[in-house]
Structures are given as structure tokens and as C-alpha cells.
Amino acid sequence: MTNQSIREAAAGLFPGGVNSPVRSYRSVGGDPLPIVRGAGPYVFDADGARYIDYVGGFGPAILGHARPEVTRAIAEAAADGLAFGALGPREVELAAVIRDATGLERLRFLNSGTEATMTAIRIARAATGRDLVVKFDGCYHGHSDGLLVRAGSGVATLGMSDSAGVPQAVAGLTAVLPYNDPAALIRWFDAHPADTAAVIVESIPANVGILAPDPEFLQVLQAVPRAHGALLIADEIITGFRLARGLSGVLPAADLVTLGKIIGGGLPIGAIGGPARLLGLLAPEGPVYQAGTFSANPAVMAAGLATLQLLTPAAYQRLEQVARHLENGLRTAIRRAEAPASVVRYGSMLSLFFRPEPPRDYAQAREADTAAFARFHRAMRARGVLIPPSQFETWFVSLAHNEPEIDATVCAAAEALREACPA
């Protein structure tokens, strides 16, 4: 099948022709790109074109694509059978590796990041006997009803539905505050000291591009909820095992942590971790119900184990070196093109914003020139470089990227910036 024939068939089968909205390429003015295989730092479309890939499955492909150790582990697990509905040895092994790397006392495996954050909030409400949850504008925690919420009309107001089908009664249990604004969080708890069950936040916001957390904000975030008996939930679905072997270290005082992406080696996974006193609230040990037919699927566990075994300290040093090379090259390309753009990087995560200064919150991120990004995206794709099809998604560098791929990317970006921002 060709790119066009796949797109035409998909259009009659799936809403918008895709199975997840960002894959539609609508925000960059293109058609969905059918990818048929990946190898190392590259992906290939159905017409045979090759691209240096910085989408990385939106996070999990930290080793690159089709790493032999991972595909072999999946094949061996699949040969033993795919679904038993029973406890198995691989989930014990993977949980032990994660525990040793993170210090999380207990874990529960799930099938997605959405399930993980949804369950974390359910635990927090059960532990505190409270209903209200605080999130931050621009932080994404999956598509469960209570978290698919946008900010209300005031700085510290209850949220509003951000999707059709989400009842206002559900959205109204979530407050949406501005990110990097410690005063707003303090004001919220001054007004709702005994009603708030939890504050949930991405350790490094990476779903509006990357936002760098201010130190004062982090201090207040870790102190104020606890002072009022609320839990802090650190969403490390993207950052867990991405920035270091274990957690990011940004929110060491978090009560609950959600994981995903990398710990599944590219297969569907989510996890929640924390102290036994909180995880023990989950059924069958406690009164909080959560279940999943495919949770801790043996093939997923095998992929996660194989991946984490390869993420050594030396691997993270290598990721830092390669990502820094890319960051420096992009900064130079921006300067030479005199483009109104900026770069933000944390480890092997990177964002290029079409605004002169990096944003510190979602309001500033929305000021980025999305039309310029769309032109940039198309120009990069034409030069064989695939970046996420949205100004508000993060680029991911993998261990399969080497200097030749980075140099080619920077050369492509230098030309693409001039097309995106003509004088």
C-alpha cells in the first residue's frame, strides 16, 4: 500500500482518519504520515521515504526503533503466550527494577498513562476523604473526564469542560491554576484548605512544549499541599526514566508518582507508585477499586525489562551529549537565520518555540507563532527530518541518534528556519 492508499482507507474507517488526534497533522497543514517501520534513529513511510525521527512514539523510543534486545524479548515472551489473567514472573522482575531505581515502595501496573493518573486521583480522594483536585494550565494528564479540563474565568477558579461529553459537574471538581505561579496555589489553599484531595503536576511540563519550572514554584508546590493535608501527585509518565535512571528528581516530596512510556519499552503501559500506606488502598488489599484485563501483560513486561537493562549511567551520559549537540546546533541555526525562535531542553527532551524567549507558562506558550511552526514542520519533513506535528509537542532524542543524524538535522533546520521565517 502507498501513503495515499493508506490515508484513503483510514479516512473511511477512523474518525478524522486516525486513532489519536495529533497524528492527523491538521495543526501543521499536512496529511497523516503512514509509518510502516523504524530502525534506530529512522522511520520509513509507505512510499519508502526515510526520516530522522524525533517523535520517538511521543516518548517511549529512548533506545531508538526496533532495538534487537527489545524485539527479541518481546518475541520470547509472546512464544510463551500473551494473556493469562494471572500473576507472572516478568511483572515481579520489572517492578523490582523500577522500585530499586526509584525508591517507590509499592507499584500497580496499568495499561496507559490515563489509567495511572485517574487511579492516583482515586487513591488521593480515598486517602483524604476530599473531592477537589488541582491541576495546572497546560499540563496534560490523559483524557479521563476529571482531568480533561481547562481553566475557568478566574485565576483560582474551578475548571470547565475541555471536551464535549464531559459533564460540568465532573469538570467542576478540578481547579486549574496557572503554572509557575506560587501565589495562585497559596491563594487556592487559603480558600479551600480542607476540600482539596490532591495537586497533580507534570514534573517537567512537556505537553505544551517544555516549560521550565521555577525553583520558588517547586518549593511551594511541595510544601503547601502537604501543610493542608492534600497529596502531591507527580506525573512522570514522560520524564520517568527519560531524564535519569529512575525519577526526574524534580519533585522528591511527591506522595504518588505515575509512570509510563519508557517502562513499557514501546508497548502500552502505565504505572502508579508510592508508599505502602497509599498503594495499600487499592483492591484487593483496600477499598479503592481498579482492575485491568491486560495489566502487566507479559510481552509488555518483557519489553520494559529489556529496555531498562540497557539504560545504564553511561547511556544517560550519551543521551545528554547528543541532545546538547542538537540544542547547540539549533541555537546557532536560529541565530544565523535571525528567526524569532527559542529552544528549551531538559536531558533528551527538547522544544523549539516560535517566540523569541522560552515560555514560562501556558499563556506564554500560546503566544508562539503556530503558522511559522507549521511551515517549519513541512520544511523539515521535506528534508527528511520528522518532528512532532504540533508546536506544543516535545522532541525526543534517542540513544540511536549519533552525530551524523544530529548534524543533518541542524543543517535541515538552518534551511527550514529561513523558509518558516522569511525576512
N, C-alpha and C positions, 0 to 999 in steps of 0.2 A: 504494500500500500504506500501511496505517496503522502506528503504532508497534506495536500489538498483533499485527497480522498478520505483521509482520517478525519479531517475537520468537518467535512460534509456529513460523514456518517455520525460523528459525535453530535452534530447540531440537531439531528433528529432523535437522539437518544437521551441527552442530558440537558438540564436547564442551562441555557447560555452556552451549551456545547462543552461544558467542563464539569468536573466533580469537586472543584473548590474555586471560589471566585477569582482569586488573584491569578490563576492560570489562564484566565480569559484574555489577558494582555490589553483589556479595554483602557486602562489608565495610561498606557503608553501608545495607544493608537495603532495597535497591530493585531494580528490574528494569533490564536493559540498555536504554540510551537510543539508539535508532536515529537517527543524524545523517545527513541527506541532502545538506546543502550548508553552506558557510560563506561569509561575506562580511565582510571587515575584521575587527572585533573580535567578530563574532557567528557563531553556528552555529544551524541550524534543524533541528528533528526532523521526523519523517514526518507528524506531526499538524499541523505548521505553527507550533509554538511557537518563539519566538526566545529565545536565551540569550546574555548576555555571557560570552564564553569565556575561561577561564584554564587550560584543559587544553593548548591550543596544540599538539595532536598529541603531547603529552608532550615538547615542546621545540623542534621544528623551525620552528613557525609564528611566527618572530620578526617577520615583516612583517605579520602578520595573515593571514586566509584569502583565497585567490583573488586575490592581488595581480596586476594585469594584466600587469606586466612579466614576471612569472614564468610565468604561464599562456601568454603569447604565446611565450616562449622554448621552452617545452615543445612547443607546437603546431608551431613551426617545425622543431624537431629531429625530432619524430615524422613530419613530412611527408617528411623525408629517409630515413626507415627507422629501425627500432627496435633491431635486433640484428645485428651484422656479425661478431662474433667476431674483431675486428681492431683494431689501433691506430687512434685517430681524433684529429682536431684538438681537439675540445672537452675531452678529458681532459688534453691538454697545457696548454691555456689555464687550466683550473681549477687544476691542480697548480701552475702558475706563480704564480697569485694567492695560493694558500694558502702556498706557500713564501715569497713576498715578505712576507706578513703575519705569519708565524710564525717564520721563520728555520730551519724544518726543511729539512735538506739534500736528503733523498730521501723519496719517498712511494710507497705502494701503495694503490690504491683497492680496496675490497671492497664487499660488499652489506649489511652490518649491523655494529652495534657489537659483537655477539657474535663475529663473524668477526675483527674488529680485535683484540680483547683476546686471543682464542685464538691468533692469529698472533703477537702481541707476545710471548706467553709461549713459543711455539715458538722464536722467534728468540733469546730470552734463554737458553733451555736449550742451544741450539746454540752460542751465543757463549761460554757459561761452562763447558759440559760438566757441568752440575749439574742436579739434578732438582727440588728443593724450591722452592715458591713461597709467599710470604707475602701474605695479603690482610688486610683489617680488617673486623671485625664491623659489619655494616650497610652496607658498601659493595657495590654491585651492579655486576658487570662482564659481564652477559649470562648465557646459560643453557648454556654449554658445561660438560661434566662436571666438569672440573677446577676450575671457579670457582663451581659451584652447591653451595657447601659452607658449613656452619655451624660455629660454634666448638665445640671439644671441651670436655671437662670441666674443663680447667685453663686458666690464663691464657696459657700459651705452649705449647699442645699442637697436634698435627696435627689437621686438620679431620675432620668427619664428614659423610656424605652428607646433603644437604638436599632430596633428591628421590628418589623411587623410580626405579630404573633406573640410578642412579649407583653403580658398584661402590666399596666401601670402599677397595680398592686404589688407585683413582684419587683419591678424596677425600683419602686419606692422604698424597698428595703436596703438599697445600696446608695451610699453617698459617693459623689465623685468630686474630688478635690484637685486643685492644680498641683502638678508635680514640682518638686524643688521649692515648695512654699511652706516652711516650717510653721509660720504664723497661722496659716489656714488649718493645719492639723491641730494646733493648740486650741484654736477657736472652736473647732468641731468638738473636741473633748470637753471644753468648758461648757458647751451647750448640751452634750449628750454623754455625760460621764458614766452613766450606769446602763445605757441602752446598746452600746456598741460591742459586738462579739469579737470582731477581728478587723485588722487592717491588712490588706493584701497588696503586694507591690512586686514588680519585676526587680530583681536585684540590680540589673542594668537594663533599663527600658530599651527594647530592641525592635519594637513593632511600630514605631513611628520614625524609623531610622534609630540611631543610637543617641540617647540622652545621657549626659554625664551627670551623676548625682553630686550635689553639693555636700561637703562634709557636715555642715550645720544641719542640713535636712536629714542626713543619715543618723546623726546623733538624736535628734528629736523623734525620728521615726522609731528608734529602738527604745527610747525611754518613756515617751508619753503614753502609748497604748498600754504598756505594762503597768504604769503607775495607776491606771484606771481599770485594771483587771481585764483588759482586752488582749487577744492574742495577735502576734505578728506573723503573717504568712509570707515567706519569701518564695516567689515564683522563680525557680532556677531551671525551668524547662528548657530554656535556650542556653543559659550560662553554665549549668551544671556539667562538669567535665569538659566544657569548652574552653574556659579560661585557665583552668588548673586541673590537676588530678583530684577531683572532688568538687566541693562547692567553691563559689567565686570568692568567698571571704568578705563580701561587701556588707552582709547583714549577719554577723555572728550571733546576735541576740534573738534571731528568729525562733519562734516556738514550733512552727511547722514549716516544712520545705517540700515543694513539689519539683519533681524531676521528669525528664522525658528525653526526646530527641536522641542524643548520643548513646544513652544507656541501652537503647534497643538496637544499635548497630544499623539503623536504617529501616527497621521494621516497626510496626505500630506499638507504642508503649507509653505508659505514664507511670508515675510512682509518687507516693507521699511518704515522708519520713519525719520522725520526731521522737520525743521521749515516750517510754512505755506508758506513762500515765495518760497520754493523749491518744496514742495509737491503740491502746487497750480499750478504748471506747468503741472500736469497730467490731461489728459482729464477725464471728460468733462469740467473741470474748465480752463484748459490751453491747449497748443498746442502739448504736448507730449502724443502720443497715447500708451495706454496699456489697455488690457482687458483680461478677463478670464471667461469662462462659469462656472467653478467650484470654482472661487474665493469666499472666505468667505462662503463655504459650511456649512450649519447649523450643521451637525454632527461633522465637524472639530472644529467649534467654540465651541460647547458644550464640546468636549474633552479638548480643550485648557483651557476653563474656569474652568473645574473641576480640571485640573492639577495645574493651578496657584493658586487656592484656597488652595491647600494643601502645597504649597511651602512657608511656614512661616519662620521667622528668626530662630526658633528652628529647623526646617527641615535642613536649611543650616549648622547650628552648628553640627547637627548629621552627615550630609554628610562629613563635614571636619574631624570629629573624626574618622569615619570609613575609609575614604581614607588615613588619616595619619597612621592609623594602618596597612593598606595594604602596604603603602610606606615603613614604618619602617621594616616590615617583609621581604619585597623583598630585601631591602638593606642588611639585616642580611643574608639572603639566598645567595646573591651574594658574600658577604664577605667570608662566610664559604665554598662556592664552589670554591672560588678563580677564579671566572669567569670574563672575560673581558667584563663587562656589567655595565650599569648605569641606574638610574631612574630619571625621571623628573615628577613633579606633580604640577598641579595648581588646587586647590579645589578638585573636584571629577573627574578630568581628569588626566590620568597617562600614561606614556610611559616607557617601558623598552627597552633600546637600547643596542645592542650587540657591544658596543665600550666602552673603559674604562672611557671616560669623556662624559658628555652630549654635544650634538652638539649645536652650536650657529647659524648655517645657514644650508641651504640645501646641500651645498657641503660637510660639515662635516657629515650630516645625511646619505649621500650616502656612507660614509665610513663604516657604520655599517655592521656587518657580517650577511648578509641575510640568508646564509646557516645555520648558528647557530640558527637564529631565527626560521627557518623552522623546525629544529629538536626540538627546544623548544616548538613550537606550537603543533607539533604532540604528544610530551610527555605530555603536559598539557591536551590536548584533551583526551588522553588515560587514564588520571587520573580524568576525569570528570570536567575539567575546560575549558571553551570556551573563548578564547581571540580573538581579530580581526585577520583575516588571512593575515596579512601583517605587516612587521616591521614598516611600515610607517603609521599605523592607531593608533588611541588613544583608550586606555581602558577607560570605563566609569563605575564608581561606582554609585549605586542607593541607595535610602532610604530603599529598601528591603534587602540589604546586611547587615548582622549582624556579630557579632564576630565569630560565628561558621563557617560561609562561608569564612570569611577572613582567619581564622586560617587554614582551609582546603586548601585554595588557596596557602598560604605561604608554607605549607608542600609539596604540589604538586610541587611548583616552586623550592624548595630546591632539590628535586629529578630530576626534569626536567632540571635544570641548569647543573647538573653533566652529564646528557646524551647529552645535547647540546654542552657542552664544556669539553670533556673528557681530562684528564691530558695527 
